[in-house]
Amino acid sequence: MADGAEAPAVDIIARLVPATLRALHALEFAGRHLSPTALPQLIEALTGRNDDLGAALAASRALAWPARLEPVRNCLERAAEAADGGIAAFVAAGEAPQPIVATYRALRAYAHAAEAIYPMAAHLRPVSQFFLEAAARDDAALAGRLAAVDPAREQVGVMHLGGPPGTRGAFSLYVPEYYDAAQAWPLVVAMHGGSGNGGAFLWSWVREARTRGLVVIAPTARGATWSLMEPEVDGPNIDRMVEEVASRWTIDPARRLLTGMSDGGTFTYVLGLRGDCRFTHLAPIAASFHPLLMTFADAGRLKDLPVHVVHGAQDWMFPPEMARGARQALEQAGARVVYREIADLSHTYPRDENAAILDWFLATAC
């Protein structure tokens, strides 16, 4: 229990944490449903969602925190500032010259807030539950595994290799805190969309990886986006990342998923259909597809290759006809295709599909 000197700080924690998590949930909701037509309704839905967060943050800044709790203050205030700023920027995007571009920029705050608050998952139950799938938040066995982990343990959790988050040509990594080298761990390599970066996109997968026990690599393209016309630029770099991770952690060679959003999904096709590709499963999301891709594919590789295609019926950048064409071409080539066309999805990342993708990935033999 906190002593009298710490009681005000504990009260602030009790205000800041739920307010920040609610703001993060609001940003997730906006990101999932974002489209040019839905933008006015989303702005209305997010308006005022950071009022309690702003008040809690102001109270925290005004308080003289005990020295022992300064690291906690640092995490929580940085997370609160990012989430609060993200909602404010999203709401203001309606007045911007290019509102949809402004909203995409506003949503970048989510990753900054998640990165800041994640260290508190080892100490605060609401934060830990936030970074678990909803169905597992009351899983006593999983909670026990997480509680038994030494928070100071190295080589687990969120890491950034090759430079700070988002460094071109580098990658971000998540290894479950309860990692055990005696077992082989499934691997997900998740590639961001155009103008994105791995440091941010990693947070699209941490919740599921932490719940199910998966290692996630989120690479950042060498250029502004993936080298779609020159796979020799980014392809070998991704292979190198996988080799580096597999040399330091025990990775299951029979469970290696390559996935990505938008340009990352297209690059999933570009790399994943090659004869020398060592990924066992592919999951392109909101990807562009042209029949010419099949002329570079390896016929032997395509036979019985597990592919999970996800696309939005409302995608305004890459029409769903592209994904339907991909399904037809892949099936004709002998791939085992799961096709998910989501009625209310535009050109944005459907985090709510991660569970279904992983159910398929972990259950489908390669």
Sequence and secondary structure as in RCSB ss.txt:
>XXXX:A:sequence
MADGAEAPAVDIIARLVPATLRALHALEFAGRHLSPTALPQLIEALTGRNDDLGAALAASRALAWPARLEPVRNC
LERAAEAADGGIAAFVAAGEAPQPIVATYRALRAYAHAAEAIYPMAAHLRPVSQFFLEAAARDDAALAGRLAAVD
PAREQVGVMHLGGPPGTRGAFSLYVPEYYDAAQAWPLVVAMHGGSGNGGAFLWSWVREARTRGLVVIAPTARGAT
WSLMEPEVDGPNIDRMVEEVASRWTIDPARRLLTGMSDGGTFTYVLGLRGDCRFTHLAPIAASFHPLLMTFADAG
RLKDLPVHVVHGAQDWMFPPEMARGARQALEQAGARVVYREIADLSHTYPRDENAAILDWFLATAC
>XXXX:A:secstr
   TTTHHHHHHHHHHHHHHHHHHHHHHHHHHH  TTTHHHHHHHHTTTTHHHHHHHHHHHHS   GGGHHHHHH
HHHHHHHHHHHHHHHHHGGGSSSHHHHHHHHHTHHHHHHHHHGGGGGT HHHHHHTS GGGTT HHHHHHHHTS 
TT SS EEEEESSSTT TT EEEEE TT  TTS EEEEEEE  TT  HHHHGGGTHHHHHHHT EEEEE  SSSS
  TT HHHHHHHHHHHHHHHHHHS EEEEEEEEEEETHHHHHHHHHHTSTT   SEEEEES    GGGGGGS HH
HHTT EEEEEEETT SSS HHHHHHHHHHHHHTT EEEEEEETT  SS  GGGHHHHHHHHHHS  
